Amino acid sequence: MLNTIRHGTPTDRPPLMIAHGLFGSARNWGVIAKRLSSDREVVAVDMRNHGDSAWRDSHSYPDLAADLAQAAGDRPHDLLGHSMGGKAAMTLALTQPERLRRLVVADIAPVAYDHSQAHLIEAMRAVDLSRVARRSEAAEQLARVPDDGTRAFLLQSLDAAAGRWTLNLDALEAEMPKIVGFPEIEGRFDGPALFLSGGESDYVRPEHRDRIKALFPQARFARIPGARHWLHAEKPREFEAALRAFLDA
């Protein structure tokens, strides 16, 4: 069972479930989840091998989708997924569409990508945790990650007091081809779907649209100007406004 952080109280509206991306956690979404919980329950999850959820050898999208279905229970949800979480959300929508009312996919497409995030796993492994008592000390050892934002993001998954990463680095490394890929699925989701991308990101490209429309016939597309891949962190108010407009329609 996935660890969940719940915001707000149940109402007559479907709960909103949030599935984070690779190396993220439910806590990363705390501010946005709290704001969105003004008129419905919002459930942010730690995906398997992340945060306080269980560690498993498998990190396939069918397994991640099954985890989300179990966390949702019998009540249909609106589902928001970013990056890896977006691929898990799409997999659930395509295989068990009756579990969803609306789908929001943040800055990812149902395709395989060429890039790998294995270099970030190597950087985290290279940190000598025996010399770390606080995150700032780990930050100095993460200097091989040049981007300040990425370095700060990774450090959110460091439990300095316990001297451990809250990420199953071994499983994530072994399953990286599945994480950057996307499974072959027969099915489609006919409900409302929003593909929300960063205006400065190239994760969702024009050539991906035919594939998206084939699987999600009602798909709508929107971009947030000035945002990159972590659009919800870089432009939180704009992200929230776009999300509310779609979910409240």
C-alpha positions in Angstrom: 0.0 0.0 0.0 1.3 3.4 -0.9 1.9 6.0 1.8 -0.5 8.9 1.4 -0.8 12.4 2.6 -4.4 13.6 2.7 -5.5 17.3 2.5 -9.0 18.6 3.1 -12.1 16.5 3.8 -14.3 14.3 1.5 -17.0 16.1 -0.4 -19.5 15.2 -3.1 -16.7 15.9 -5.6 -14.3 13.2 -6.7 -11.1 13.2 -4.7 -8.0 14.4 -6.5 -5.1 12.0 -6.4 -1.6 13.3 -7.2 1.2 11.0 -8.4 4.7 12.6 -8.3 7.6 12.1 -10.7 10.9 10.3 -10.5 12.9 11.1 -7.3 9.9 13.1 -5.9 7.5 12.5 -3.0 4.0 13.4 -1.8 5.6 16.1 0.3 6.8 17.9 -2.8 3.2 18.7 -3.6 2.2 19.9 -0.2 1.5 23.6 -1.0 -0.5 22.9 -4.2 -2.3 20.0 -2.6 -3.4 22.1 0.4 -4.6 24.9 -1.9 -6.6 22.6 -4.1 -8.2 21.0 -1.0 -10.4 24.0 -0.4 -13.4 22.3 -2.0 -12.5 18.6 -2.2 -10.2 16.0 -0.7 -6.7 15.8 -2.2 -4.6 12.7 -1.8 -0.9 12.9 -2.6 0.9 9.6 -2.7 4.5 8.4 -2.3 5.0 6.1 -5.3 6.7 2.8 -4.7 10.4 3.0 -4.1 10.0 6.6 -3.0 9.3 8.4 0.3 7.6 6.3 2.9 6.1 3.8 0.5 7.4 0.2 0.3 10.4 -0.7 -1.7 9.9 -3.3 -4.5 12.2 -4.8 -7.1 9.7 -4.0 -9.9 9.1 -0.4 -11.1 7.0 -1.1 -14.2 4.1 1.2 -15.1 1.5 -1.6 -14.8 2.7 -2.1 -11.2 2.7 1.6 -10.5 -0.8 1.9 -12.0 -2.0 -1.0 -9.8 -0.6 0.8 -6.7 -2.6 3.9 -7.6 -5.8 1.9 -8.1 -5.3 0.2 -4.7 -4.7 3.6 -3.0 -7.8 5.1 -4.7 -10.1 2.3 -3.6 -13.6 1.9 -5.0 -14.4 5.6 -5.5 -13.6 7.2 -8.9 -10.9 9.9 -8.6 -9.6 12.8 -10.7 -6.0 11.9 -11.2 -3.0 14.2 -11.7 0.4 12.8 -12.6 3.7 14.5 -13.3 6.4 12.9 -15.4 6.9 9.3 -14.2 3.6 9.8 -12.2 2.0 11.0 -15.4 3.0 7.8 -17.2 1.6 5.7 -14.3 -1.6 7.8 -14.4 -2.0 7.2 -18.1 -1.4 3.5 -17.7 -4.2 3.4 -15.1 -6.5 5.4 -17.3 -6.0 3.1 -20.3 -6.3 -0.1 -18.4 -9.0 0.8 -15.8 -10.8 3.8 -17.2 -13.8 3.4 -14.9 -11.6 4.4 -11.9 -11.1 8.0 -13.3 -13.3 10.9 -14.0 -10.7 13.3 -15.3 -7.0 12.9 -16.1 -4.3 15.6 -15.9 -0.8 14.7 -17.3 1.9 17.1 -16.4 4.8 17.4 -18.9 5.1 13.9 -20.2 3.8 11.9 -23.2 2.9 8.2 -23.6 6.2 7.5 -25.5 9.7 6.2 -24.8 12.4 8.8 -24.3 16.1 8.6 -25.1 17.4 10.2 -22.0 18.2 8.4 -18.7 18.3 9.7 -15.2 21.0 7.2 -14.1 23.6 9.9 -13.8 21.6 11.4 -10.9 21.5 8.0 -9.2 25.3 7.9 -9.5 25.5 11.3 -8.0 23.4 10.4 -5.0 25.4 7.1 -4.5 28.6 9.1 -4.5 27.6 11.1 -1.4 29.4 9.7 1.6 26.5 9.6 4.0 28.8 8.8 7.0 30.1 12.4 6.6 26.6 14.0 6.5 24.8 15.3 9.5 22.7 17.9 7.6 21.5 18.4 4.1 23.9 21.3 3.4 26.8 18.9 3.9 25.3 16.6 1.3 24.8 19.5 -1.0 28.5 20.1 -1.1 29.1 16.5 -2.2 26.4 16.8 -4.9 28.4 19.5 -6.7 28.6 17.1 -9.7 24.9 18.0 -10.3 25.4 21.5 -11.7 21.8 22.7 -11.6 20.9 24.2 -8.3 17.2 23.4 -8.7 17.9 19.7 -9.4 20.3 19.5 -6.5 17.8 21.0 -4.1 15.1 18.6 -5.4 17.2 15.5 -4.9 18.1 16.6 -1.3 14.5 16.6 -0.4 14.8 12.8 -0.5 17.7 12.7 1.9 17.0 11.6 5.5 20.2 13.1 7.0 19.4 12.0 10.5 19.0 8.4 9.5 21.9 8.6 7.0 19.9 7.3 4.1 18.2 8.2 0.9 14.4 7.6 0.9 14.7 6.3 -2.6 15.4 2.7 -3.6 18.3 3.6 -5.9 19.1 0.0 -6.8 15.6 -0.7 -8.1 15.3 2.6 -9.9 18.6 2.1 -11.6 17.7 -1.5 -12.7 14.3 -0.4 -13.9 15.4 2.8 -15.6 14.6 1.4 -19.1 11.0 0.9 -18.1 10.8 4.3 -16.4 11.9 6.2 -19.5 9.9 3.9 -21.7 6.2 3.3 -21.9 4.4 0.0 -22.1 2.4 -1.3 -25.2 -1.2 -1.0 -24.0 -4.4 -1.9 -25.9 -7.0 0.5 -24.7 -8.0 4.1 -24.6 -9.4 6.6 -22.1 -12.5 8.5 -23.4 -12.9 10.8 -20.5 -11.6 14.4 -20.3 -7.8 14.6 -20.3 -5.5 17.6 -20.0 -1.9 17.5 -21.2 -0.3 20.4 -19.4 3.3 21.2 -20.3 6.0 23.7 -19.6 6.4 26.3 -22.3 10.2 25.9 -22.1 10.1 22.1 -21.9 10.5 19.7 -24.8 9.0 16.6 -23.2 5.7 16.9 -25.0 6.4 17.6 -28.7 4.2 18.3 -31.6 5.0 14.8 -33.1 3.6 13.2 -29.9 0.1 14.6 -30.4 -1.2 12.0 -32.8 -0.2 9.3 -30.3 -1.8 11.1 -27.4 -5.1 11.7 -29.3 -5.2 8.0 -30.4 -5.1 6.9 -26.7 -7.0 9.9 -25.2 -9.5 11.2 -27.8 -10.7 14.0 -25.6 -7.2 15.3 -24.9 -6.7 19.0 -24.6 -3.3 20.7 -24.7 -2.0 23.7 -22.7 1.4 25.2 -22.0 2.6 27.4 -19.1 4.9 30.1 -20.5 8.3 30.3 -18.9 8.0 26.9 -17.2 10.3 23.9 -17.7 9.8 20.3 -16.7 9.0 21.0 -13.1 6.3 23.4 -14.1 4.3 23.0 -10.9 7.3 24.1 -8.8 8.4 26.9 -11.2 5.0 28.4 -11.9 2.7 27.1 -9.0 0.0 29.7 -9.3 -0.3 29.4 -13.1 -0.2 25.6 -12.7 -3.0 25.7 -10.1 -5.1 28.1 -12.2 -4.9 25.8 -15.3 -5.7 22.8 -13.2 -8.7 24.3 -11.5 -10.1 25.5 -14.9 -10.0 22.0 -16.2 -11.2 20.2 -13.1 -14.0 22.6 -12.5 -15.3 22.6 -16.1 
